[in-house]
Structures are given as structure tokens and as C-alpha cells.
Amino acid sequence: MPPRLALSREEEAAMAKRLAESGVKSTDLLIGLNPGSTYGGAKRWLPERFAETADRLAGQFNATVLIVGARGEEALAQAIAEQIRARTVVLSGKTSVRELMAAVKRCAVFVTNDTGPMHVAAAFGVPVVAVFGPTDWRTTAPFGTDHALVRQPVDCSPCLLRECPIDHRCMTRVTVDEVCQAAIKQLSGSSGLSRLSGSNQTNQINQTNVLRGVTIFLDRDGTTNRDTGYIKSVDELQIFPGAVEAVARLKQAGARVVMITNQSGVGRGLFSIETLGAVHARLRAVFEAGGAPFDGLYYCPHHPDDGCACRKPGTVMVERAVADLGLDLSRAYVVGDQRRDIDLARRIGAKGILMTTGPTSTQALEEMRQEGAAPDYVANDLGQAVTWLFGDAGQQADRVPGQTSLQFEK
């Protein structure tokens, strides 16, 4: 028989009241985080990755993040909370054992290291995503087969050491994408669904229509793939980790995603139109295989000195996409790593998200801030940009939509 725990109605009601005082309603979805570990730091996954995981999940499922932990872990929890843009409640070091049980039971999914609260969640039937590193998953994994264990098979694990004497590779090699994918699968499964109710369940788990009517114009080099100067062959294309998954989230939510890219290497004679076509064919194939097909891909092949109207921040590529695809610019975003991407956003009345993944993005950001023309959001990677976009688009959806015709800034 699997282990089971029980709480009194009074204990559950007391926790519900405590959460309500922090603005958490009974129908709200809670993403549980347990980033600490009492017996040594080697068992701890990286705090910034816990934060990014929580941010992505909260953005996609319109959820609140609940951080729990033992006494002495308050600073760790607070540091993680400060990196999360979604509403976050911190209970680390502020609960008795039974209060911790009540908090964990309230979660729709529990993302954790290999610790005692992991087993508490499993005993309550809460879907668990457990990150394992130095400990032996074969002996300390949560009971049952419905939980997700995320680990990297390195030669030195399991070592059972409290502190890593080398480079902590068993934990540093576990990525945010891996943990997020495991959590999304857990939330979408029967045990995750059963923890939600009514239409809230449909709206939060079925993301099909969340971004319907939203258009994202996506830059290429420095945004979806590494900017190496000029990509002169298919072999030079290096897609950023997590980029495909980020675009897939947009597509699954009903957004239209269009790539628009300046490719002056053609005009400069560095590569041919045929080579550019081969690079784009590979790019499309990789994203399509990951469930993230582009609705359109437009490029400007001209030299900067040609004075064409299609080179960003010119609006011709956007105009063509609108005409070809019937796009609505009333809820549009431009995502890119250059000043011209943000300038384009302003010209078409869209919101601009600046990626800091390009070689000149930091300089561009500083210049824009000095001029009082900062982007609407600054993201460290595409996944972070998409998480913010989910939240911002959700707020816009409550407003009356604008006109659907082109209204370019003169």
C-alpha cells in the first residue's frame, strides 16, 4: 500500500485562510517549489533555475508560486522569489510540520529536490517533479510511478556526499527546459487536472486559445539562434537551447509567429539567396519538428546603403505579412536583440521585447534607456520573453481590442 497522510478540516481551512490573506483564492492554481535541502547543498538544484522554471509555469498556466522550506532556508526562498515575476507566496521557515503538509497538499504540482517534503507531496497524491543529483533515485524516489524524476547520468552520481568536491555536474547539467517539460506533463495528466475545478481547469490547462489573436514578429540572429556575424552555411546555424520550446508554447496557445530578419549578407555578396534559403529550410524544419512552425518567414536581402523600405526598422516586411496572413496588429509584439527591432515595434504600434542574447544588445539597451526609449521588456532568453508575454497578453485580453487595420507611425 502506498503511504498516505491526512489533515483535519480545521488544518486545511487554516492554510486556506493564510493563503487567502496573501491573495490566493481557493480556485487558484499553485506551483509548489521546494528549493532547499536540510542535509547539504549538493542536493540543491540551482536557485536561478528554480526561479525560471516557476516563472515559465506560472506564465503558461496563470498560476501563483508557493515556496516552502525549512527554517534556515528563508534567505534562499526570498532570493528565488525576487527573481519571479508571477505572484509568489513564501512560507519557507514559517510553518510547522503540519502546516507544511497543508501547504503542499494545496499544490497542483510540486517541483523539488530530493527531500522530505517530496515524500509529503507524494503521500497526498500531488504530482511531483523531483530533481536528483548526488542521491540514489533507486532508493529515495517518491513512492509510485506517477512522479517525474529529472536527473543527468554522470559517472560520479550517486555519490551521497553533502557537498560536491568538484563541479556539481549532476545538478548543473539539469536544464530548465527538462524540468518545465516534466512539470507541464504532470499538470496535464489526470492527477494534475483533478486538483483544479470547473472552467478554471479548462482555461489553465487547455492553453489553445490563450493567445488567439496575438501576433509575434520574431527576429532571427541573436534571438532564435546565435549571432555569429553572418551565417554563410547551414552548418553554422546554432539554435539557442530552449528556443524551439519557447515558440512551441506560443503556437500551442494560438499565437501567430512570424520571423522577420535583415539578411544584408546577400547584398554584401557574402552568401547567395540559395544558401539563405537552405539555412531557412533547416531553421523551419527544426522548429516544425519541435511543434513550433512559423506562420511566415520574411527577409530583407538588401545592403544597408540601398535605402530600401523593407530593412528593419522599415515596415515593409510587416506589411507583407499582414497582407499575406491576415494578421491583426492590435495585439502584436516584436521580439529581437537589436535597437531596430524595438524601433520597428513602435512604428507598427506593437510592444517591443529586447533580448540580451545578441552581441550588441547590452549597448543598445543602454542607449535606449539614456534616450528614454526603453523596450517594454528585457529578457535573458526566449523562454523568459515568452513567459512575460503570456502575462502581458492576458492583461490586454481584458481590454477592448483596437482596430485591425494597419496603423503605422509616420
C-alpha positions as CSV (number, residue, x, y, z in Angstrom):
1,M,0.0,0.0,0.0
2,P,1.3,3.5,-0.8
3,P,1.9,5.8,2.2
4,R,-0.9,8.3,2.9
5,L,-1.1,11.4,5.1
6,A,-4.2,13.0,6.5
7,L,-5.1,16.5,7.7
8,S,-8.1,17.7,9.6
9,R,-10.6,20.1,8.1
10,E,-9.5,22.7,10.6
11,E,-5.9,22.4,9.4
12,E,-6.8,22.7,5.8
13,A,-9.1,25.7,6.5
14,A,-6.4,27.4,8.4
15,M,-4.0,27.1,5.5
16,A,-6.7,28.3,3.1
17,K,-7.2,31.4,5.2
18,R,-3.5,32.0,5.4
19,L,-3.1,31.8,1.6
20,A,-6.2,34.0,1.1
21,E,-4.5,36.7,3.2
22,S,-1.8,36.6,0.5
23,G,-4.4,37.0,-2.3
24,V,-4.6,33.3,-3.2
25,K,-8.2,32.2,-3.9
26,S,-9.4,28.6,-3.4
27,T,-9.6,28.2,-7.2
28,D,-6.1,29.5,-8.0
29,L,-3.5,27.1,-9.3
30,L,-0.4,26.8,-7.1
31,I,3.0,25.8,-8.4
32,G,4.9,24.4,-5.4
33,L,8.6,24.9,-5.1
34,N,10.9,23.3,-2.5
35,P,14.4,24.6,-3.4
36,G,16.2,23.7,-0.2
37,S,17.7,20.6,1.4
38,T,18.5,20.2,5.1
39,Y,21.4,17.8,4.7
40,G,23.9,19.6,2.4
41,G,24.0,21.9,-0.6
42,A,24.9,19.1,-3.1
43,K,21.2,18.1,-3.3
44,R,20.1,21.6,-4.3
45,W,19.3,22.4,-7.9
46,L,20.4,25.9,-8.9
47,P,18.2,28.6,-7.3
48,E,18.0,30.7,-10.5
49,R,16.7,27.6,-12.4
50,F,14.0,27.1,-9.8
51,A,13.0,30.7,-10.4
52,E,12.9,30.5,-14.1
53,T,11.0,27.2,-14.0
54,A,8.4,28.7,-11.7
55,D,8.2,31.8,-13.9
56,R,7.6,29.8,-17.1
57,L,4.9,27.6,-15.4
58,A,3.2,30.4,-13.7
59,G,3.1,32.4,-17.0
60,Q,1.7,29.4,-19.0
61,F,-0.9,28.3,-16.5
62,N,-1.8,31.7,-14.9
63,A,-0.6,30.3,-11.6
64,T,0.7,31.5,-8.3
65,V,4.1,30.2,-7.0
66,L,4.3,28.8,-3.4
67,I,7.8,28.4,-2.0
68,V,8.2,26.1,1.1
69,G,11.2,25.1,3.1
70,A,12.7,24.5,6.5
71,R,13.9,27.1,9.0
72,G,17.3,28.4,7.8
73,E,16.2,28.4,4.2
74,E,14.4,31.8,4.4
75,A,17.1,33.7,2.5
76,L,17.2,31.1,-0.3
77,A,13.5,31.3,-0.7
78,Q,13.5,35.1,-0.7
79,A,16.3,35.3,-3.3
80,I,14.3,33.0,-5.6
81,A,11.1,34.9,-5.0
82,E,12.8,38.1,-6.1
83,Q,13.6,36.6,-9.5
84,I,10.0,35.5,-10.1
85,R,7.6,38.0,-11.8
86,A,4.5,36.0,-11.1
87,R,2.7,36.3,-7.7
88,T,4.7,34.4,-5.2
89,V,4.0,33.4,-1.6
90,V,7.0,32.4,0.6
91,L,6.3,30.1,3.5
92,S,9.9,28.8,4.0
93,G,10.8,28.7,7.6
94,K,7.3,29.9,8.6
95,T,5.4,26.7,9.0
96,S,5.1,23.8,11.4
97,V,5.3,20.3,10.0
98,R,1.6,20.0,9.8
99,E,1.2,23.5,8.3
100,L,3.8,22.5,5.7
101,M,1.7,19.4,4.9
102,A,-1.4,21.6,4.4
103,A,0.5,23.9,2.1
104,V,2.0,21.1,0.0
105,K,-1.4,19.4,-0.3
106,R,-2.8,22.6,-1.9
107,C,-0.3,22.5,-4.8
108,A,-1.2,21.3,-8.3
109,V,2.4,20.2,-8.9
110,F,5.4,20.2,-6.6
111,V,8.9,20.9,-8.0
112,T,11.5,19.8,-5.5
113,N,14.9,18.5,-4.7
114,D,15.2,15.0,-3.0
115,T,13.9,16.0,0.4
116,G,11.2,15.1,3.0
117,P,8.5,17.4,1.5
118,M,8.9,15.5,-1.8
119,H,7.5,12.4,0.1
120,V,4.8,14.5,1.7
121,A,3.6,15.6,-1.7
122,A,3.6,12.1,-3.0
123,A,1.6,10.9,0.0
124,F,-1.0,13.4,-0.7
125,G,-1.2,12.5,-4.4
126,V,0.3,15.8,-5.5
127,P,2.2,15.3,-8.9
128,V,5.9,15.6,-8.1
129,V,8.8,16.7,-10.3
130,A,12.0,15.8,-8.4
131,V,15.5,16.8,-9.4
132,F,18.0,14.2,-8.4
133,G,21.8,14.6,-8.3
134,P,24.1,13.1,-5.6
135,T,21.4,10.9,-4.0
136,D,20.3,7.5,-5.3
137,W,16.9,7.8,-7.1
138,R,16.6,4.0,-6.9
139,T,16.2,4.1,-3.1
140,T,14.8,7.5,-2.2
141,A,12.5,8.4,-5.1
142,P,8.9,9.2,-4.2
143,F,6.6,6.1,-3.9
144,G,4.8,5.2,-7.1
145,T,5.3,5.5,-10.9
146,D,3.3,8.7,-11.5
147,H,6.0,11.1,-10.5
148,A,8.7,12.6,-12.7
149,L,12.4,12.3,-11.8
150,V,14.8,14.6,-13.6
151,R,18.5,13.7,-13.5
152,Q,21.6,13.6,-15.6
153,P,23.5,10.3,-15.6
154,V,27.0,11.4,-14.7
155,D,29.8,9.0,-13.6
156,C,30.1,10.3,-10.1
157,S,26.4,10.0,-9.2
158,P,25.1,8.8,-6.8
159,C,28.0,9.9,-4.5
160,L,25.8,10.6,-1.4
161,L,28.0,13.5,-0.5
162,R,26.6,16.5,1.3
163,E,28.8,19.0,-0.6
164,C,30.2,18.5,-4.1
165,P,34.0,18.5,-4.2
166,I,34.2,19.1,-7.9
167,D,31.9,21.0,-10.3
168,H,28.4,19.8,-9.2
169,R,27.8,18.4,-12.7
170,C,24.9,16.2,-11.6
171,M,22.9,19.3,-10.9
172,T,24.3,21.9,-13.3
173,R,23.5,19.7,-16.3
174,V,19.8,19.5,-15.4
175,T,18.2,22.2,-17.6
176,V,15.1,24.4,-17.0
177,D,13.6,23.0,-20.2
178,E,13.8,19.4,-18.8
179,V,12.1,20.4,-15.6
180,C,9.5,22.5,-17.2
181,Q,8.6,19.8,-19.7
182,A,8.2,17.3,-16.8
183,A,6.0,19.7,-14.9
184,I,3.8,20.5,-17.8
185,K,3.3,16.8,-18.4
186,Q,2.4,16.4,-14.7
187,L,0.0,19.3,-14.8
188,S,-1.7,18.0,-17.9
189,G,-2.1,14.5,-16.6
190,S,-5.1,13.2,-14.7
191,S,-3.7,13.8,-11.2
192,G,-2.8,17.4,-12.1
193,L,-6.2,18.0,-13.7
194,S,-8.1,16.7,-10.7
195,R,-6.6,19.4,-8.5
196,L,-8.3,22.1,-10.5
197,S,-12.0,22.8,-10.7
198,G,-14.7,23.9,-13.2
199,S,-13.8,26.3,-16.0
200,N,-10.6,27.2,-14.2
201,Q,-9.3,23.8,-15.1
202,T,-10.2,24.2,-18.8
203,N,-8.7,27.7,-19.0
204,Q,-5.5,26.9,-17.2
205,I,-4.6,23.5,-18.7
206,N,-6.0,23.9,-22.2
207,Q,-4.0,26.8,-23.5
208,T,-5.3,26.5,-27.0
209,N,-7.0,29.9,-27.1
210,V,-5.0,32.0,-24.6
211,L,-3.0,33.9,-27.2
212,R,-5.5,33.7,-30.1
213,G,-5.4,37.0,-31.9
214,V,-1.8,37.7,-30.8
215,T,0.9,38.1,-33.3
216,I,4.6,37.8,-32.5
217,F,7.2,39.1,-35.0
218,L,10.4,37.3,-34.2
219,D,13.9,38.3,-35.2
220,R,16.4,35.6,-36.2
221,D,20.1,36.0,-35.4
222,G,20.7,36.8,-31.8
223,T,17.1,35.8,-30.9
224,T,16.4,32.3,-32.0
225,N,19.9,31.4,-32.9
226,R,23.4,32.5,-32.1
227,D,24.6,35.6,-34.0
228,T,28.0,34.6,-35.4
229,G,28.2,37.7,-37.7
230,Y,26.9,36.1,-40.9
231,I,25.6,32.6,-41.3
232,K,27.1,31.5,-44.6
233,S,26.2,27.8,-44.5
234,V,23.6,25.5,-42.9
235,D,26.3,24.1,-40.6
236,E,26.9,27.5,-39.0
237,L,23.3,27.6,-37.7
238,Q,23.3,27.3,-33.9
239,I,19.8,27.4,-32.4
240,F,19.6,28.6,-28.8
241,P,18.7,26.0,-26.2
242,G,15.0,26.4,-25.3
243,A,14.2,28.5,-28.3
244,V,12.1,25.8,-30.0
245,E,10.2,25.0,-26.8
246,A,9.5,28.7,-26.3
247,V,8.0,29.2,-29.7
248,A,6.0,25.9,-29.3
249,R,4.4,27.5,-26.2
250,L,3.3,30.4,-28.3
251,K,1.9,28.2,-31.0
252,Q,0.1,25.9,-28.6
253,A,-1.6,29.0,-27.1
254,G,-2.9,30.1,-30.5
255,A,-0.5,32.9,-31.3
256,R,0.7,33.7,-34.9
257,V,4.5,33.7,-35.1
258,V,6.3,35.4,-38.0
259,M,10.0,35.6,-38.4
260,I,11.3,38.9,-40.0
261,T,15.1,39.2,-40.5
262,N,17.6,41.5,-42.1
263,Q,20.0,39.5,-44.2
264,S,22.3,42.0,-45.8
265,G,24.9,39.3,-46.3
266,V,23.2,38.7,-49.6
267,G,23.6,42.3,-50.7
268,R,27.1,42.3,-49.5
269,G,27.9,39.2,-51.6
270,L,28.8,37.1,-48.6
271,F,26.3,34.3,-49.5
272,S,23.7,33.6,-52.1
273,I,19.9,33.6,-52.0
274,E,20.1,29.8,-52.4
275,T,22.3,29.5,-49.3
276,L,19.9,31.7,-47.3
277,G,17.0,29.5,-48.5
278,A,18.9,26.4,-47.3
279,V,19.5,27.9,-43.9
280,H,15.9,28.9,-43.5
281,A,14.8,25.5,-44.6
282,R,16.8,23.9,-41.8
283,L,15.6,26.5,-39.3
284,R,12.0,25.8,-40.3
285,A,12.5,22.1,-40.1
286,V,13.9,22.2,-36.6
287,F,11.2,24.4,-35.3
288,E,8.4,22.4,-37.0
289,A,9.8,19.1,-35.6
290,G,9.5,20.7,-32.1
291,G,5.9,21.7,-32.6
292,A,6.8,25.3,-33.4
293,P,6.1,26.1,-37.1
294,F,6.4,29.7,-38.2
295,D,3.3,31.2,-39.8
296,G,5.6,33.1,-42.1
297,L,9.3,34.0,-42.7
298,Y,10.3,37.3,-44.4
299,Y,13.8,38.6,-45.0
300,C,15.4,41.7,-46.4
301,P,18.4,40.8,-48.6
302,H,19.5,44.4,-49.4
303,H,22.7,46.2,-48.5
304,P,22.1,48.9,-45.8
305,D,23.3,51.5,-48.3
306,D,20.5,50.6,-50.7
307,G,18.0,52.6,-48.7
308,C,15.2,50.0,-49.1
309,A,12.0,50.2,-47.1
310,C,12.0,46.6,-46.1
311,R,15.1,46.6,-43.9
312,K,14.2,46.8,-40.2
313,P,13.1,49.2,-38.8
314,G,11.3,49.7,-42.1
315,T,7.8,48.2,-42.0
316,V,7.5,46.6,-45.5
317,M,8.1,43.0,-44.2
318,V,5.4,43.5,-41.6
319,E,3.1,44.9,-44.3
320,R,3.7,41.9,-46.5
321,A,3.0,39.5,-43.6
322,V,-0.2,41.3,-42.7
323,A,-1.4,41.2,-46.3
324,D,-0.4,37.5,-46.8
325,L,-1.6,36.1,-43.5
326,G,-4.4,38.5,-42.5
327,L,-2.7,39.5,-39.2
328,D,-4.2,41.7,-36.6
329,L,-1.7,44.3,-35.2
330,S,-3.9,45.4,-32.3
331,R,-2.2,42.8,-30.1
332,A,1.3,42.5,-31.6
333,Y,4.8,42.1,-30.2
334,V,8.3,42.4,-31.8
335,V,11.0,40.3,-30.2
336,G,14.6,40.9,-31.1
337,D,18.1,41.7,-29.9
338,Q,18.7,45.0,-31.7
339,R,17.6,48.6,-31.4
340,R,15.9,48.4,-34.8
341,D,13.6,45.6,-33.5
342,I,12.3,47.9,-30.8
343,D,12.1,50.8,-33.2
344,L,10.0,48.6,-35.5
345,A,7.7,47.8,-32.7
346,R,7.0,51.5,-32.1
347,R,6.4,52.1,-35.8
348,I,3.7,49.5,-36.0
349,G,2.1,50.2,-32.6
350,A,3.4,46.9,-31.1
351,K,5.2,46.1,-27.8
352,G,8.9,45.5,-28.0
353,I,10.9,42.9,-26.2
354,L,14.6,43.2,-26.2
355,M,16.7,40.0,-26.0
356,T,20.1,40.3,-24.3
357,T,21.4,37.3,-26.3
358,G,22.9,39.3,-29.1
359,P,26.4,40.7,-29.2
360,T,25.3,44.3,-29.2
361,S,22.1,44.1,-27.2
362,T,23.5,45.4,-23.9
363,Q,24.9,48.5,-25.7
364,A,21.6,49.0,-27.5
365,L,19.6,48.8,-24.2
366,E,21.8,51.4,-22.5
367,E,21.4,53.8,-25.4
368,M,17.6,53.4,-25.4
369,R,17.4,53.9,-21.7
370,Q,19.5,57.1,-21.9
371,E,17.1,58.4,-24.6
372,G,14.1,57.5,-22.5
373,A,13.0,54.9,-25.2
374,A,13.5,51.6,-23.3
375,P,11.7,48.5,-24.6
376,D,8.6,47.2,-22.9
377,Y,10.5,44.2,-21.5
378,V,14.1,42.9,-21.4
379,A,14.6,39.1,-21.5
380,N,17.7,37.0,-20.9
381,D,16.4,34.3,-23.3
382,L,13.4,33.5,-25.4
383,G,11.7,31.4,-22.7
384,Q,11.8,34.3,-20.4
385,A,10.4,36.6,-23.1
386,V,7.5,34.2,-23.7
387,T,6.7,33.9,-20.0
388,W,6.4,37.7,-19.8
389,L,4.4,37.8,-23.0
390,F,1.8,35.3,-21.6
391,G,1.2,37.5,-18.6
392,D,1.1,40.8,-20.6
393,A,-1.2,39.4,-23.3
394,G,-3.5,38.1,-20.7
395,Q,-3.9,41.6,-19.2
396,Q,-4.6,43.0,-22.7
397,A,-7.2,40.4,-23.4
398,D,-9.4,42.1,-20.7
399,R,-9.4,45.3,-22.7
400,V,-11.4,46.3,-25.8
401,P,-9.4,45.3,-28.8
402,G,-8.2,48.0,-31.2
403,Q,-8.7,48.3,-34.9
404,T,-7.4,45.5,-37.1
405,S,-6.2,47.7,-39.9
406,L,-2.6,48.8,-40.4
407,Q,-1.9,52.0,-38.4
408,F,1.8,52.7,-38.9
409,E,3.6,55.6,-37.1
410,K,4.6,58.2,-39.6
